[in-house]
Amino acid sequence: MSVEQTEPRRHRVVVIGSGFGGLFGTQALARADVDVTLVARTTHHLFQPLLYQVATGILSVGDIAPATRMVLRKQKNAQVLLGDVERIDLENRTVTSRFLERYTTTPFDSLIVAAGAGQSYFGNDQFAEFAPGMKTIDDALELRGRILGAFEQAELSHDHDERARLLTFVVVGAGPTGVELAGQIAELSRRTLKGTFRNIDPTEARVVLLDGASDVLPVYGGKLSRKARNTLERLGVEIQLGAMVTDVDADGLVVKEKDGSQRRIESQCKVWSAGVSASPLGKQLAEQSGAQVDRAGRVEVLPDLTLPGHPNVFVIGDMMSLNKLPGLAQVAMQGGKYAARQIIASLDGADPTHREPFKYFDKGSMATISRFSAVAKVGKLEISGFLGWVAWLFIHLLYLVGFSSKLSTLLSWAQAFFSTGRNEMAATEQQVFARIALEHMRADEPDGDSQNGESATKDGDRSAQAPAGQGRGGTQAAG
Ligand SMILES: Cc1cc2nc3c(=O)[nH]c(=O)nc-3n(C[C@H](O)[C@H](O)[C@H](O)COP(=O)(O)OP(=O)(O)OC[C@H]3O[C@@H](n4cnc5c(N)ncnc54)[C@H](O)[C@@H]3O)c2cc1C
């Protein structure tokens, strides 16, 4: 199917992705004399920074993932299309997306590509079956099921070794996501689940945080890394640094130490938060424009976030590589707004060759470690502990999209932080097994194409390797 054009027509902007870059870019075009088509593979805008709270039963999916078309309801120049973009044709200026078996080709005059990044296993995609990452709603719900399911199985087991394996949780990658998740699994076991089982003591669960780097939160460094580490240790998280994961299976993982020795950790529930791999659409764009992609699959864009020879095509957010900017929500949001401004300026007759380069305004970064404790870095200012946590709370509420999401999140936080309860502790068998079942089904299809559908960015380029610390995680898996 082709999206129909009517003459005379307005300038057509296609935006790929409904994440931070895509949504903020679209919204920045609200008053422009353009027609915007936002194509995304999910129906929602996802606030990824709070995914770990969905995984650990604090927040519901609705709190962090409002429906994109509801968010854009009042923006009359914007249309939302559900579809997985499979092909971008720069020469003919079209984007082809697929939803189930229906293909849609959407023409564009300007294009903003904000398809984000998936998890990278540094060429070891087989680890994903046993150590899922955390990039999507499905990932978070699967993890919730795996975490809570491990406690349930331990309650049923009478075997000492099996119980120990079930009650050992391993998080690979001590970047902000890994730190936040390890902290929350520890709090879940120490506070929320305390006294709820009869055969096991959930507070004795082992939570291990592993990284190949020599410190937790290496991007923060020095004092903040030390504070984060101390807080985690007080919560009972075992921190194992300088440790590279060389193998993962259903019952555990193998770790290589700096001295070359190997050891095994028995653990049923493993989580991977160690690296990122940009959307494979980046490679397509690079091939067609002559741009380069870096080792994590990010497109090396020009200073105005466009592709060489294509001043109308912007690549933003986690997909772009420019001046070593980190993969942060603010980079994507500011990139989306910048691209929108350049499109509007071009319509007003501005010469694209004289654009001001994109300038990132660093509003700081933060990670919460536990209830009432976070670390935050804003320029040279470093905040930690309760003050850091208040700053974290405020910033996250500020950027959650929609008043009802803010309100429901605030209520869920009040429940989780001031009592031992958590509102979202339900998990189903399908949440745990659907991904693997779907992957097996796809592998059994005649063309065996496991890159179609939900896991397309996850699988990514098998050779892509993000250097330690470049994503929100920081570990490199060896082997
Ligand atoms: C668990 C986690 C925690 C994080 N915590 C923080 C934090 O605390 N602070 C911070 O600043 N940053 C954080 N980040 C990073 C931040 O979320 C990203 O930098 C940001 O989301 C990037 O925005 P984006 O628009 O480039 O991509 P995304 O927000 O990932 O959006 C990509 C969009 O593209 C869509 N898409 C992908 N492929 C296709 C396709 N082929 N066709 C159609 N649509 C497609 C996706 O469905 C999605 O809508 C975190 C990330 C994760 C995963």
The ligand as a Tripos MOL2 file, in Angstrom:
@<TRIPOS>MOLECULE
LIG
   53    58     1     0     0
SMALL
NO_CHARGES

@<TRIPOS>ATOM
      1 C1         16.9180    0.4280   30.5800 C.3       1 LIG1
      2 C2         17.3580    1.7820   30.1080 C.ar      1 LIG1
      3 C3         17.5390    2.8040   31.0160 C.ar      1 LIG1
      4 C4         17.9290    4.0710   30.5780 C.ar      1 LIG1
      5 N1         18.0700    5.0660   31.4960 N.ar      1 LIG1
      6 C5         18.3880    6.3220   31.0860 C.ar      1 LIG1
      7 C6         18.4890    7.3980   32.0090 C.ar      1 LIG1
      8 O1         18.3320    7.2240   33.2080 O.2       1 LIG1
      9 N2         18.7740    8.6400   31.5120 N.ar      1 LIG1
     10 C7         18.9550    8.8570   30.1780 C.ar      1 LIG1
     11 O2         19.1750   10.0040   29.7750 O.2       1 LIG1
     12 N3         18.8930    7.8570   29.2880 N.ar      1 LIG1
     13 C8         18.6140    6.6060   29.6980 C.ar      1 LIG1
     14 N4         18.5370    5.5810   28.7950 N.ar      1 LIG1
     15 C9         18.8570    5.8490   27.3990 C.3       1 LIG1
     16 C10        17.6910    6.5170   26.6810 C.3       1 LIG1
     17 O3         16.4960    5.8310   26.9490 O.3       1 LIG1
     18 C11        18.0050    6.5360   25.1940 C.3       1 LIG1
     19 O4         19.1890    7.2610   24.9980 O.3       1 LIG1
     20 C12        16.8650    7.1540   24.4050 C.3       1 LIG1
     21 O5         15.7080    6.3960   24.5360 O.3       1 LIG1
     22 C13        17.2440    7.2780   22.9400 C.3       1 LIG1
     23 O6         16.1730    7.8250   22.2380 O.3       1 LIG1
     24 P1         15.9360    7.4390   20.7080 P.3       1 LIG1
     25 O7         14.7760    8.2260   20.2640 O.co2     1 LIG1
     26 O8         17.2110    7.5430   19.9720 O.co2     1 LIG1
     27 O9         15.5990    5.8870   20.7430 O.3       1 LIG1
     28 P2         14.4260    5.1400   21.5130 P.3       1 LIG1
     29 O10        13.8820    5.9300   22.6230 O.co2     1 LIG1
     30 O11        14.9890    3.7800   21.8080 O.co2     1 LIG1
     31 O12        13.3010    5.0090   20.4190 O.3       1 LIG1
     32 C14        13.4470    4.2210   19.2770 C.3       1 LIG1
     33 C15        12.1010    4.1060   18.6180 C.3       1 LIG1
     34 O13        12.2510    3.5410   17.3310 O.3       1 LIG1
     35 C16        11.3480    2.4780   17.1500 C.3       1 LIG1
     36 N5         11.9510    1.5860   16.1660 N.ar      1 LIG1
     37 C17        13.1120    0.9080   16.2480 C.ar      1 LIG1
     38 N6         13.3610    0.2570   15.0950 N.ar      1 LIG1
     39 C18        12.3330    0.5370   14.2740 C.ar      1 LIG1
     40 C19        12.0030    0.1590   12.9480 C.ar      1 LIG1
     41 N7         12.7990   -0.6290   12.2180 N.pl3     1 LIG1
     42 N8         10.8480    0.6130   12.4210 N.ar      1 LIG1
     43 C20        10.0190    1.4120   13.1320 C.ar      1 LIG1
     44 N9         10.2900    1.8110   14.3850 N.ar      1 LIG1
     45 C21        11.4320    1.3860   14.9410 C.ar      1 LIG1
     46 C22        11.1970    1.8940   18.5510 C.3       1 LIG1
     47 O14        10.0190    1.1180   18.6590 O.3       1 LIG1
     48 C23        11.1290    3.2010   19.3500 C.3       1 LIG1
     49 O15         9.8480    3.7600   19.2630 O.3       1 LIG1
     50 C24        18.1490    4.2960   29.2070 C.ar      1 LIG1
     51 C25        17.9700    3.2660   28.2940 C.ar      1 LIG1
     52 C26        17.5700    2.0220   28.7360 C.ar      1 LIG1
     53 C27        17.3590    0.9100   27.7390 C.3       1 LIG1
@<TRIPOS>BOND
     1     1     2 1
     2     2     3 ar
     3     2    52 ar
     4     3     4 ar
     5     4     5 ar
     6     4    50 ar
     7     5     6 ar
     8     6     7 ar
     9     6    13 1
    10     7     8 2
    11     7     9 ar
    12     9    10 ar
    13    10    11 2
    14    10    12 ar
    15    12    13 ar
    16    13    14 ar
    17    14    15 1
    18    14    50 ar
    19    15    16 1
    20    16    17 1
    21    16    18 1
    22    18    19 1
    23    18    20 1
    24    20    21 1
    25    20    22 1
    26    22    23 1
    27    23    24 1
    28    24    25 2
    29    24    26 1
    30    24    27 1
    31    27    28 1
    32    28    29 2
    33    28    30 1
    34    28    31 1
    35    31    32 1
    36    32    33 1
    37    33    34 1
    38    33    48 1
    39    34    35 1
    40    35    36 1
    41    35    46 1
    42    36    37 ar
    43    36    45 ar
    44    37    38 ar
    45    38    39 ar
    46    39    40 ar
    47    39    45 ar
    48    40    41 1
    49    40    42 ar
    50    42    43 ar
    51    43    44 ar
    52    44    45 ar
    53    46    47 1
    54    46    48 1
    55    48    49 1
    56    50    51 ar
    57    51    52 ar
    58    52    53 1
@<TRIPOS>SUBSTRUCTURE
     1 LIG1         1 GROUP 0 **** ****
